[in-house]
Amino acid sequence: MTKEPATAAVLFDVDGTLMDTVYLHTVAWWEALRQNGHEVPMAAIHRSIGMGSDHLLDRLLGEDRDADDDKAMSAAHHALYAQYWSRLSPLEGASDLLRACASRGWAVVLASSASAGEYQVMKDALHADSAIDAGTKGDDVEATKPSPDLVEQALKRADVPPERAVFVGDAVWDAQAAQRSGVRCLGVLSGGIARQELLDAGAEQVYQGPADLLAQIDDSLLSSPKRLTA
């Protein structure tokens, strides 16, 4: 039987929203920066996770820096973070949340700033392929979050307009990208960013993590695609 086209989509960030990887990225970037002569506090790095390397390095080192070392730092981060790939783990409830959204008639799209290799490792770790309709990666766009490119590309993959989509993310950058794309946003605290910061950035509702969102899904924007007309 051919699957009917979805009339609405839920777009999921992956790092920190579905996968427990934010602090691994923090450590990998800290070491990559240190190897290239930059001492940056982990707290500052943590608050930049969720951006692609294009925006992250601008934020941490300044846009007026000598960018000649950017490729080396990104490569170092990739190599350091890749050491964890075999041990990456979904957050509690993440895979079941994807399946619950699919069963309610949502098109489920992963919208990650990760590289193609990182994206595939995380997708495999989720073990929810049957619930995932499409995905976008940092490699698919010119600018990553908080630029709206990833969200807009995810909308194209889902073939729905912004008003028929909800974005779920753990970072301020997720909420900002969704807002710039005209997409409503739900926040989760599993990436370590405060509730009020996510609300201030544009998230309408904030949950502890994917398990909490799943437990309250019937009272959330994700209860049914029909909820978007409310």
FIKOLZA-1660 file (N, C-alpha, C; in steps of 0.1 Angstrom, whole numbers, plus 5000, padded with zeros to 4 digits):
% residues 230
   i   px   py   pz ch aa at
   1 5008 4988 5000  A  M  N
   1 5000 5000 5000  A  M CA
   1 5009 5012 5000  A  M  C
   2 5006 5022 4991  A  T  N
   2 5014 5034 4991  A  T CA
   2 5010 5043 5002  A  T  C
   3 5020 5049 5009  A  K  N
   3 5018 5058 5020  A  K CA
   3 5012 5071 5015  A  K  C
   4 5001 5076 5022  A  E  N
   4 4996 5089 5018  A  E CA
   4 5005 5100 5021  A  E  C
   5 5006 5110 5013  A  P  N
   5 5015 5122 5016  A  P CA
   5 5011 5128 5029  A  P  C
   6 5020 5132 5037  A  A  N
   6 5017 5139 5050  A  A CA
   6 5013 5153 5047  A  A  C
   7 5004 5158 5055  A  T  N
   7 4999 5172 5054  A  T CA
   7 5006 5181 5064  A  T  C
   8 5014 5175 5072  A  A  N
   8 5022 5183 5082  A  A CA
   8 5034 5176 5086  A  A  C
   9 5044 5183 5091  A  A  N
   9 5057 5177 5094  A  A CA
   9 5062 5181 5107  A  A  C
  10 5069 5172 5114  A  V  N
  10 5077 5176 5126  A  V CA
  10 5091 5174 5123  A  V  C
  11 5099 5185 5125  A  L  N
  11 5113 5185 5122  A  L CA
  11 5121 5184 5134  A  L  C
  12 5130 5175 5135  A  F  N
  12 5137 5172 5147  A  F CA
  12 5152 5176 5146  A  F  C
  13 5157 5185 5154  A  D  N
  13 5172 5186 5156  A  D CA
  13 5176 5172 5162  A  D  C
  14 5189 5169 5161  A  V  N
  14 5193 5155 5165  A  V CA
  14 5202 5156 5177  A  V  C
  15 5214 5163 5176  A  D  N
  15 5223 5164 5187  A  D CA
  15 5216 5172 5199  A  D  C
  16 5215 5165 5210  A  G  N
  16 5210 5171 5222  A  G CA
  16 5195 5171 5223  A  G  C
  17 5188 5168 5212  A  T  N
  17 5173 5167 5211  A  T CA
  17 5169 5152 5211  A  T  C
  18 5176 5144 5203  A  L  N
  18 5173 5130 5202  A  L CA
  18 5185 5122 5207  A  L  C
  19 5197 5127 5205  A  M  N
  19 5209 5120 5209  A  M CA
  19 5216 5127 5220  A  M  C
  20 5222 5120 5230  A  D  N
  20 5229 5125 5241  A  D CA
  20 5243 5128 5238  A  D  C
  21 5245 5139 5230  A  T  N
  21 5259 5141 5224  A  T CA
  21 5264 5155 5226  A  T  C
  22 5257 5164 5232  A  V  N
  22 5261 5178 5233  A  V CA
  22 5274 5179 5241  A  V  C
  23 5276 5172 5252  A  Y  N
  23 5288 5174 5260  A  Y CA
  23 5300 5167 5253  A  Y  C
  24 5297 5157 5245  A  L  N
  24 5308 5151 5238  A  L CA
  24 5313 5160 5227  A  L  C
  25 5304 5167 5221  A  H  N
  25 5308 5178 5211  A  H CA
  25 5316 5189 5218  A  H  C
  26 5312 5192 5230  A  T  N
  26 5319 5203 5238  A  T CA
  26 5333 5199 5240  A  T  C
  27 5335 5187 5245  A  V  N
  27 5349 5183 5248  A  V CA
  27 5357 5182 5235  A  V  C
  28 5351 5177 5224  A  A  N
  28 5359 5175 5212  A  A CA
  28 5363 5189 5206  A  A  C
  29 5353 5199 5207  A  W  N
  29 5357 5212 5202  A  W CA
  29 5367 5219 5211  A  W  C
  30 5366 5217 5224  A  W  N
  30 5376 5222 5234  A  W CA
  30 5390 5218 5230  A  W  C
  31 5392 5205 5228  A  E  N
  31 5405 5199 5224  A  E CA
  31 5409 5204 5211  A  E  C
  32 5400 5204 5201  A  A  N
  32 5404 5209 5187  A  A CA
  32 5409 5223 5187  A  A  C
  33 5402 5232 5195  A  L  N
  33 5406 5246 5196  A  L CA
  33 5419 5247 5203  A  L  C
  34 5421 5239 5214  A  R  N
  34 5434 5239 5221  A  R CA
  34 5445 5235 5213  A  R  C
  35 5443 5225 5205  A  Q  N
  35 5454 5220 5196  A  Q CA
  35 5459 5231 5186  A  Q  C
  36 5450 5240 5183  A  N  N
  36 5453 5251 5174  A  N CA
  36 5456 5264 5181  A  N  C
  37 5459 5263 5194  A  G  N
  37 5463 5275 5201  A  G CA
  37 5453 5284 5207  A  G  C
  38 5440 5279 5208  A  H  N
  38 5429 5287 5213  A  H CA
  38 5424 5281 5226  A  H  C
  39 5425 5288 5237  A  E  N
  39 5420 5284 5250  A  E CA
  39 5406 5290 5252  A  E  C
  40 5396 5282 5250  A  V  N
  40 5382 5286 5251  A  V CA
  40 5375 5279 5262  A  V  C
  41 5369 5285 5271  A  P  N
  41 5362 5278 5282  A  P CA
  41 5351 5269 5277  A  P  C
  42 5350 5257 5283  A  M  N
  42 5340 5247 5279  A  M CA
  42 5326 5253 5280  A  M  C
  43 5324 5262 5290  A  A  N
  43 5310 5267 5291  A  A CA
  43 5306 5275 5279  A  A  C
  44 5316 5283 5273  A  A  N
  44 5313 5290 5261  A  A CA
  44 5311 5281 5249  A  A  C
  45 5319 5270 5248  A  I  N
  45 5317 5261 5237  A  I CA
  45 5303 5254 5238  A  I  C
  46 5300 5250 5250  A  H  N
  46 5287 5243 5252  A  H CA
  46 5275 5251 5247  A  H  C
  47 5276 5264 5250  A  R  N
  47 5265 5273 5246  A  R CA
  47 5265 5275 5231  A  R  C
  48 5275 5271 5224  A  S  N
  48 5276 5273 5209  A  S CA
  48 5272 5260 5202  A  S  C
  49 5271 5249 5209  A  I  N
  49 5268 5236 5202  A  I CA
  49 5254 5237 5197  A  I  C
  50 5252 5231 5185  A  G  N
  50 5240 5232 5178  A  G CA
  50 5241 5241 5165  A  G  C
  51 5251 5249 5165  A  M  N
  51 5255 5256 5153  A  M CA
  51 5264 5247 5145  A  M  C
  52 5265 5250 5132  A  G  N
  52 5275 5243 5124  A  G CA
  52 5289 5250 5127  A  G  C
  53 5299 5244 5122  A  S  N
  53 5313 5250 5125  A  S CA
  53 5314 5264 5119  A  S  C
  54 5306 5267 5108  A  D  N
  54 5308 5280 5102  A  D CA
  54 5304 5291 5112  A  D  C
  55 5293 5289 5119  A  H  N
  55 5289 5299 5129  A  H CA
  55 5296 5297 5143  A  H  C
  56 5299 5285 5146  A  L  N
  56 5305 5282 5159  A  L CA
  56 5318 5289 5161  A  L  C
  57 5327 5288 5151  A  L  N
  57 5340 5294 5151  A  L CA
  57 5339 5310 5151  A  L  C
  58 5329 5315 5143  A  D  N
  58 5327 5329 5144  A  D CA
  58 5324 5334 5158  A  D  C
  59 5315 5327 5164  A  R  N
  59 5310 5331 5178  A  R CA
  59 5321 5329 5188  A  R  C
  60 5329 5319 5187  A  L  N
  60 5339 5316 5197  A  L CA
  60 5352 5324 5195  A  L  C
  61 5356 5326 5183  A  L  N
  61 5369 5332 5180  A  L CA
  61 5368 5346 5173  A  L  C
  62 5356 5350 5169  A  G  N
  62 5354 5363 5163  A  G CA
  62 5354 5362 5148  A  G  C
  63 5346 5370 5142  A  E  N
  63 5345 5370 5127  A  E CA
  63 5357 5376 5121  A  E  C
  64 5365 5384 5128  A  D  N
  64 5377 5391 5123  A  D CA
  64 5389 5382 5124  A  D  C
  65 5388 5370 5129  A  R  N
  65 5400 5361 5131  A  R CA
  65 5406 5357 5117  A  R  C
  66 5418 5352 5118  A  D  N
  66 5425 5346 5106  A  D CA
  66 5418 5333 5104  A  D  C
  67 5411 5331 5094  A  A  N
  67 5403 5318 5092  A  A CA
  67 5411 5307 5085  A  A  C
  68 5424 5309 5084  A  D  N
  68 5432 5299 5077  A  D CA
  68 5432 5286 5084  A  D  C
  69 5430 5286 5097  A  D  N
  69 5430 5274 5105  A  D CA
  69 5417 5267 5107  A  D  C
  70 5406 5273 5101  A  D  N
  70 5393 5268 5103  A  D CA
  70 5391 5253 5099  A  D  C
  71 5397 5250 5087  A  K  N
  71 5395 5236 5082  A  K CA
  71 5403 5227 5092  A  K  C
  72 5414 5231 5097  A  A  N
  72 5422 5222 5106  A  A CA
  72 5414 5220 5119  A  A  C
  73 5408 5230 5124  A  M  N
  73 5401 5229 5136  A  M CA
  73 5388 5220 5134  A  M  C
  74 5381 5222 5123  A  S  N
  74 5370 5214 5120  A  S CA
  74 5373 5200 5119  A  S  C
  75 5384 5197 5112  A  A  N
  75 5389 5184 5110  A  A CA
  75 5393 5177 5123  A  A  C
  76 5399 5185 5132  A  A  N
  76 5403 5180 5145  A  A CA
  76 5391 5176 5153  A  A  C
  77 5381 5185 5153  A  H  N
  77 5369 5182 5160  A  H CA
  77 5362 5169 5155  A  H  C
  78 5362 5168 5141  A  H  N
  78 5356 5156 5135  A  H CA
  78 5363 5143 5140  A  H  C
  79 5377 5144 5140  A  A  N
  79 5384 5132 5144  A  A CA
  79 5383 5129 5158  A  A  C
  80 5382 5139 5167  A  L  N
  80 5381 5137 5181  A  L CA
  80 5367 5131 5184  A  L  C
  81 5357 5137 5178  A  Y  N
  81 5343 5133 5181  A  Y CA
  81 5341 5119 5175  A  Y  C
  82 5347 5116 5164  A  A  N
  82 5345 5103 5158  A  A CA
  82 5349 5091 5167  A  A  C
  83 5357 5094 5177  A  Q  N
  83 5361 5084 5186  A  Q CA
  83 5349 5079 5195  A  Q  C
  84 5339 5087 5196  A  Y  N
  84 5327 5083 5204  A  Y CA
  84 5317 5076 5195  A  Y  C
  85 5318 5076 5182  A  W  N
  85 5307 5072 5173  A  W CA
  85 5301 5058 5177  A  W  C
  86 5310 5049 5181  A  S  N
  86 5305 5035 5184  A  S CA
  86 5297 5035 5197  A  S  C
  87 5298 5045 5205  A  R  N
  87 5291 5045 5218  A  R CA
  87 5280 5056 5219  A  R  C
  88 5277 5062 5208  A  L  N
  88 5266 5072 5208  A  L CA
  88 5253 5066 5212  A  L  C
  89 5245 5073 5220  A  S  N
  89 5233 5067 5225  A  S CA
  89 5221 5077 5224  A  S  C
  90 5209 5072 5220  A  P  N
  90 5198 5081 5220  A  P CA
  90 5194 5085 5234  A  P  C
  91 5188 5097 5235  A  L  N
  91 5182 5100 5248  A  L CA
  91 5170 5092 5251  A  L  C
  92 5166 5090 5263  A  E  N
  92 5155 5082 5267  A  E CA
  92 5142 5087 5260  A  E  C
  93 5135 5078 5254  A  G  N
  93 5123 5081 5247  A  G CA
  93 5124 5086 5233  A  G  C
  94 5136 5088 5228  A  A  N
  94 5138 5095 5215  A  A CA
  94 5132 5087 5204  A  A  C
  95 5135 5074 5203  A  S  N
  95 5131 5066 5192  A  S CA
  95 5115 5064 5193  A  S  C
  96 5110 5062 5205  A  D  N
  96 5096 5061 5206  A  D CA
  96 5088 5073 5203  A  D  C
  97 5094 5085 5205  A  L  N
  97 5088 5098 5202  A  L CA
  97 5087 5099 5186  A  L  C
  98 5097 5095 5179  A  L  N
  98 5097 5095 5165  A  L CA
  98 5085 5086 5159  A  L  C
  99 5085 5074 5165  A  R  N
  99 5074 5065 5161  A  R CA
  99 5060 5070 5164  A  R  C
 100 5059 5077 5176  A  A  N
 100 5046 5082 5180  A  A CA
 100 5042 5093 5171  A  A  C
 101 5051 5102 5167  A  C  N
 101 5048 5112 5157  A  C CA
 101 5043 5107 5144  A  C  C
 102 5051 5097 5139  A  A  N
 102 5047 5090 5126  A  A CA
 102 5033 5084 5127  A  A  C
 103 5030 5078 5138  A  S  N
 103 5017 5071 5139  A  S CA
 103 5005 5081 5140  A  S  C
 104 5008 5094 5143  A  R  N
 104 4998 5104 5144  A  R CA
 104 4997 5111 5131  A  R  C
 105 5004 5107 5121  A  G  N
 105 5002 5113 5107  A  G CA
 105 5012 5124 5104  A  G  C
 106 5022 5126 5112  A  W  N
 106 5033 5136 5109  A  W CA
 106 5043 5130 5099  A  W  C
 107 5048 5138 5090  A  A  N
 107 5060 5134 5083  A  A CA
 107 5072 5138 5093  A  A  C
 108 5081 5128 5095  A  V  N
 108 5092 5130 5105  A  V CA
 108 5104 5133 5097  A  V  C
 109 5111 5144 5099  A  V  N
 109 5123 5148 5092  A  V CA
 109 5133 5152 5102  A  V  C
 110 5145 5146 5101  A  L  N
 110 5157 5150 5109  A  L CA
 110 5164 5162 5103  A  L  C
 111 5166 5172 5111  A  A  N
 111 5173 5184 5106  A  A CA
 111 5185 5187 5114  A  A  C
 112 5196 5182 5110  A  S  N
 112 5208 5183 5118  A  S CA
 112 5219 5191 5111  A  S  C
 113 5227 5198 5119  A  S  N
 113 5239 5205 5114  A  S CA
 113 5251 5196 5112  A  S  C
 114 5249 5183 5115  A  A  N
 114 5260 5174 5115  A  A CA
 114 5265 5171 5101  A  A  C
 115 5277 5166 5099  A  S  N
 115 5282 5162 5086  A  S CA
 115 5275 5149 5082  A  S  C
 116 5277 5145 5070  A  A  N
 116 5270 5133 5065  A  A CA
 116 5274 5120 5073  A  A  C
 117 5286 5119 5077  A  G  N
 117 5291 5107 5085  A  G CA
 117 5285 5107 5099  A  G  C
 118 5285 5118 5105  A  E  N
 118 5279 5119 5119  A  E CA
 118 5264 5117 5118  A  E  C
 119 5258 5123 5109  A  Y  N
 119 5243 5121 5107  A  Y CA
 119 5240 5107 5106  A  Y  C
 120 5247 5099 5097  A  Q  N
 120 5243 5085 5095  A  Q CA
 120 5245 5077 5108  A  Q  C
 121 5256 5080 5115  A  V  N
 121 5258 5072 5128  A  V CA
 121 5247 5075 5137  A  V  C
 122 5243 5087 5139  A  M  N
 122 5232 5090 5148  A  M CA
 122 5219 5084 5143  A  M  C
 123 5216 5085 5131  A  K  N
 123 5203 5079 5125  A  K CA
 123 5203 5064 5128  A  K  C
 124 5215 5057 5125  A  D  N
 124 5215 5043 5128  A  D CA
 124 5213 5040 5143  A  D  C
 125 5219 5048 5151  A  A  N
 125 5217 5046 5166  A  A CA
 125 5203 5047 5171  A  A  C
 126 5195 5055 5164  A  L  N
 126 5181 5057 5168  A  L CA
 126 5172 5045 5165  A  L  C
 127 5176 5037 5156  A  H  N
 127 5168 5025 5153  A  H CA
 127 5153 5028 5150  A  H  C
 128 5151 5038 5142  A  A  N
 128 5137 5043 5140  A  A CA
 128 5135 5046 5125  A  A  C
 129 5142 5039 5117  A  D  N
 129 5141 5042 5102  A  D CA
 129 5127 5042 5097  A  D  C
 130 5119 5033 5102  A  S  N
 130 5105 5032 5096  A  S CA
 130 5097 5044 5099  A  S  C
 131 5101 5052 5109  A  A  N
 131 5094 5064 5113  A  A CA
 131 5099 5077 5107  A  A  C
 132 5111 5076 5101  A  I  N
 132 5118 5088 5095  A  I CA
 132 5115 5089 5080  A  I  C
 133 5110 5100 5076  A  D  N
 133 5106 5102 5062  A  D CA
 133 5118 5108 5054  A  D  C
 134 5125 5117 5060  A  A  N
 134 5136 5124 5053  A  A CA
 134 5146 5130 5063  A  A  C
 135 5157 5135 5058  A  G  N
 135 5166 5142 5067  A  G CA
 135 5174 5152 5059  A  G  C
 136 5179 5162 5067  A  T  N
 136 5189 5172 5061  A  T CA
 136 5201 5172 5070  A  T  C
 137 5212 5176 5064  A  K  N
 137 5225 5176 5071  A  K CA
 137 5232 5190 5068  A  K  C
 138 5242 5192 5076  A  G  N
 138 5250 5204 5074  A  G CA
 138 5256 5205 5060  A  G  C
 139 5259 5194 5054  A  D  N
 139 5265 5193 5041  A  D CA
 139 5255 5197 5030  A  D  C
 140 5242 5198 5033  A  D  N
 140 5231 5200 5023  A  D CA
 140 5228 5215 5021  A  D  C
 141 5234 5224 5030  A  V  N
 141 5231 5238 5030  A  V CA
 141 5244 5246 5030  A  V  C
 142 5243 5259 5026  A  E  N
 142 5254 5268 5027  A  E CA
 142 5257 5273 5041  A  E  C
 143 5246 5275 5049  A  A  N
 143 5248 5280 5062  A  A CA
 143 5239 5272 5072  A  A  C
 144 5244 5269 5083  A  T  N
 144 5237 5261 5093  A  T CA
 144 5231 5270 5103  A  T  C
 145 5224 5263 5113  A  K  N
 145 5217 5271 5123  A  K CA
 145 5226 5280 5131  A  K  C
 146 5222 5292 5134  A  P  N
 146 5208 5297 5135  A  P CA
 146 5203 5303 5121  A  P  C
 147 5211 5302 5111  A  S  N
 147 5205 5305 5098  A  S CA
 147 5193 5296 5095  A  S  C
 148 5184 5301 5087  A  P  N
 148 5172 5293 5085  A  P CA
 148 5173 5282 5074  A  P  C
 149 5185 5281 5068  A  D  N
 149 5186 5272 5056  A  D CA
 149 5182 5257 5059  A  D  C
 150 5187 5252 5070  A  L  N
 150 5184 5238 5073  A  L CA
 150 5169 5236 5075  A  L  C
 151 5162 5245 5082  A  V  N
 151 5148 5243 5084  A  V CA
 151 5141 5244 5071  A  V  C
 152 5145 5254 5063  A  E  N
 152 5138 5255 5050  A  E CA
 152 5141 5243 5041  A  E  C
 153 5153 5237 5041  A  Q  N
 153 5155 5225 5034  A  Q CA
 153 5147 5214 5039  A  Q  C
 154 5145 5213 5052  A  A  N
 154 5137 5202 5058  A  A CA
 154 5123 5203 5053  A  A  C
 155 5118 5216 5052  A  L  N
 155 5104 5218 5048  A  L CA
 155 5103 5213 5033  A  L  C
 156 5113 5216 5025  A  K  N
 156 5112 5211 5011  A  K CA
 156 5112 5196 5011  A  K  C
 157 5120 5189 5019  A  R  N
 157 5120 5175 5019  A  R CA
 157 5107 5169 5023  A  R  C
 158 5100 5176 5033  A  A  N
 158 5087 5171 5037  A  A CA
 158 5076 5176 5028  A  A  C
 159 5079 5185 5020  A  D  N
 159 5069 5191 5010  A  D CA
 159 5057 5197 5018  A  D  C
 160 5060 5205 5028  A  V  N
 160 5049 5212 5035  A  V CA
 160 5053 5226 5037  A  V  C
 161 5044 5236 5038  A  P  N
 161 5047 5250 5041  A  P CA
 161 5050 5252 5055  A  P  C
 162 5057 5263 5059  A  P  N
 162 5061 5265 5073  A  P CA
 162 5050 5264 5083  A  P  C
 163 5038 5269 5079  A  E  N
 163 5027 5269 5089  A  E CA
 163 5022 5255 5091  A  E  C
 164 5026 5245 5084  A  R  N
 164 5022 5231 5086  A  R CA
 164 5034 5223 5092  A  R  C
 165 5042 5229 5099  A  A  N
 165 5054 5222 5105  A  A CA
 165 5056 5227 5119  A  A  C
 166 5063 5218 5127  A  V  N
 166 5068 5221 5141  A  V CA
 166 5082 5217 5141  A  V  C
 167 5091 5225 5147  A  F  N
 167 5105 5221 5149  A  F CA
 167 5107 5218 5164  A  F  C
 168 5115 5208 5167  A  V  N
 168 5118 5204 5180  A  V CA
 168 5133 5204 5182  A  V  C
 169 5138 5213 5191  A  G  N
 169 5152 5214 5193  A  G CA
 169 5156 5217 5208  A  G  C
 170 5169 5216 5210  A  D  N
 170 5174 5218 5224  A  D CA
 170 5182 5231 5226  A  D  C
 171 5184 5238 5215  A  A  N
 171 5193 5250 5216  A  A CA
 171 5186 5262 5211  A  A  C
 172 5191 5274 5216  A  V  N
 172 5186 5287 5212  A  V CA
 172 5187 5288 5197  A  V  C
 173 5197 5282 5191  A  W  N
 173 5199 5283 5177  A  W CA
 173 5188 5276 5169  A  W  C
 174 5183 5265 5175  A  D  N
 174 5172 5258 5169  A  D CA
 174 5159 5267 5168  A  D  C
 175 5156 5273 5179  A  A  N
 175 5144 5281 5180  A  A CA
 175 5146 5293 5171  A  A  C
 176 5158 5299 5170  A  Q  N
 176 5160 5311 5162  A  Q CA
 176 5158 5307 5147  A  Q  C
 177 5164 5295 5143  A  A  N
 177 5163 5291 5129  A  A CA
 177 5148 5288 5126  A  A  C
 178 5141 5282 5135  A  A  N
 178 5127 5279 5132  A  A CA
 178 5119 5292 5131  A  A  C
 179 5121 5301 5140  A  Q  N
 179 5114 5314 5140  A  Q CA
 179 5117 5322 5127  A  Q  C
 180 5129 5321 5122  A  R  N
 180 5132 5328 5110  A  R CA
 180 5126 5322 5097  A  R  C
 181 5122 5309 5099  A  S  N
 181 5116 5302 5088  A  S CA
 181 5101 5302 5089  A  S  C
 182 5095 5308 5100  A  G  N
 182 5081 5308 5101  A  G CA
 182 5075 5295 5107  A  G  C
 183 5083 5287 5113  A  V  N
 183 5079 5274 5119  A  V CA
 183 5078 5275 5134  A  V  C
 184 5067 5269 5139  A  R  N
 184 5066 5269 5154  A  R CA
 184 5076 5259 5160  A  R  C
 185 5079 5262 5172  A  C  N
 185 5090 5254 5178  A  C CA
 185 5087 5249 5192  A  C  C
 186 5091 5237 5195  A  L  N
 186 5091 5231 5209  A  L CA
 186 5105 5230 5213  A  L  C
 187 5108 5232 5226  A  G  N
 187 5121 5231 5231  A  G CA
 187 5122 5219 5241  A  G  C
 188 5134 5214 5242  A  V  N
 188 5138 5203 5252  A  V CA
 188 5150 5208 5259  A  V  C
 189 5151 5204 5272  A  L  N
 189 5162 5208 5281  A  L CA
 189 5174 5198 5281  A  L  C
 190 5173 5188 5273  A  S  N
 190 5183 5177 5273  A  S CA
 190 5196 5181 5267  A  S  C
 191 5197 5193 5262  A  G  N
 191 5210 5198 5257  A  G CA
 191 5217 5207 5267  A  G  C
 192 5210 5210 5278  A  G  N
 192 5216 5218 5289  A  G CA
 192 5214 5233 5288  A  G  C
 193 5205 5237 5280  A  I  N
 193 5201 5251 5279  A  I CA
 193 5189 5254 5287  A  I  C
 194 5188 5265 5294  A  A  N
 194 5177 5268 5303  A  A CA
 194 5164 5270 5296  A  A  C
 195 5153 5267 5303  A  R  N
 195 5140 5268 5298  A  R CA
 195 5137 5282 5294  A  R  C
 196 5140 5292 5302  A  Q  N
 196 5137 5306 5298  A  Q CA
 196 5144 5310 5286  A  Q  C
 197 5156 5306 5284  A  E  N
 197 5164 5309 5272  A  E CA
 197 5157 5304 5259  A  E  C
 198 5152 5292 5260  A  L  N
 198 5145 5286 5249  A  L CA
 198 5132 5293 5246  A  L  C
 199 5125 5297 5257  A  L  N
 199 5112 5304 5255  A  L CA
 199 5115 5318 5249  A  L  C
 200 5125 5325 5254  A  D  N
 200 5129 5338 5249  A  D CA
 200 5133 5337 5234  A  D  C
 201 5139 5326 5230  A  A  N
 201 5143 5324 5216  A  A CA
 201 5132 5321 5206  A  A  C
 202 5120 5317 5212  A  G  N
 202 5108 5315 5203  A  G CA
 202 5101 5301 5206  A  G  C
 203 5107 5293 5215  A  A  N
 203 5100 5280 5217  A  A CA
 203 5087 5283 5224  A  A  C
 204 5076 5276 5220  A  E  N
 204 5063 5278 5226  A  E CA
 204 5061 5270 5238  A  E  C
 205 5066 5258 5238  A  Q  N
 205 5065 5248 5249  A  Q CA
 205 5079 5242 5251  A  Q  C
 206 5082 5239 5264  A  V  N
 206 5095 5233 5267  A  V CA
 206 5094 5221 5276  A  V  C
 207 5101 5210 5272  A  Y  N
 207 5099 5198 5280  A  Y CA
 207 5113 5194 5285  A  Y  C
 208 5114 5185 5294  A  Q  N
 208 5126 5180 5300  A  Q CA
 208 5135 5173 5289  A  Q  C
 209 5129 5166 5281  A  G  N
 209 5136 5158 5270  A  G CA
 209 5126 5150 5262  A  G  C
 210 5130 5142 5253  A  P  N
 210 5121 5135 5245  A  P CA
 210 5111 5126 5252  A  P  C
 211 5116 5120 5263  A  A  N
 211 5107 5111 5271  A  A CA
 211 5096 5119 5277  A  A  C
 212 5099 5131 5282  A  D  N
 212 5089 5140 5288  A  D CA
 212 5079 5145 5277  A  D  C
 213 5084 5148 5266  A  L  N
 213 5075 5153 5255  A  L CA
 213 5066 5141 5250  A  L  C
 214 5072 5129 5250  A  L  N
 214 5064 5117 5246  A  L CA
 214 5053 5115 5256  A  L  C
 215 5056 5117 5269  A  A  N
 215 5046 5114 5280  A  A CA
 215 5035 5125 5279  A  A  C
 216 5038 5137 5274  A  Q  N
 216 5028 5147 5273  A  Q CA
 216 5024 5151 5259  A  Q  C
 217 5026 5141 5250  A  I  N
 217 5024 5144 5236  A  I CA
 217 5009 5148 5233  A  I  C
 218 5000 5142 5240  A  D  N
 218 4986 5145 5237  A  D CA
 218 4982 5160 5241  A  D  C
 219 4990 5166 5249  A  D  N
 219 4987 5180 5253  A  D CA
 219 4997 5190 5246  A  D  C
 220 5005 5185 5237  A  S  N
 220 5015 5193 5230  A  S CA
 220 5010 5196 5216  A  S  C
 221 5018 5204 5209  A  L  N
 221 5016 5207 5195  A  L CA
 221 5016 5194 5186  A  L  C
 222 5023 5184 5191  A  L  N
 222 5025 5172 5183  A  L CA
 222 5014 5162 5185  A  L  C
 223 5003 5165 5193  A  S  N
 223 4992 5156 5195  A  S CA
 223 4986 5152 5182  A  S  C
 224 4985 5161 5172  A  S  N
 224 4979 5158 5159  A  S CA
 224 4982 5169 5150  A  S  C
 225 4984 5166 5137  A  P  N
 225 4986 5177 5127  A  P CA
 225 4975 5187 5127  A  P  C
 226 4963 5183 5131  A  K  N
 226 4951 5192 5132  A  K CA
 226 4954 5203 5142  A  K  C
 227 4963 5201 5151  A  R  N
 227 4965 5210 5162  A  R CA
 227 4971 5223 5156  A  R  C
 228 4977 5223 5145  A  L  N
 228 4984 5234 5139  A  L CA
 228 4973 5244 5133  A  L  C
 229 4961 5240 5132  A  T  N
 229 4951 5249 5128  A  T CA
 229 4944 5257 5139  A  T  C
 230 4948 5253 5151  A  A  N
 230 4942 5259 5163  A  A CA
 230 4948 5273 5166  A  A  C
% end
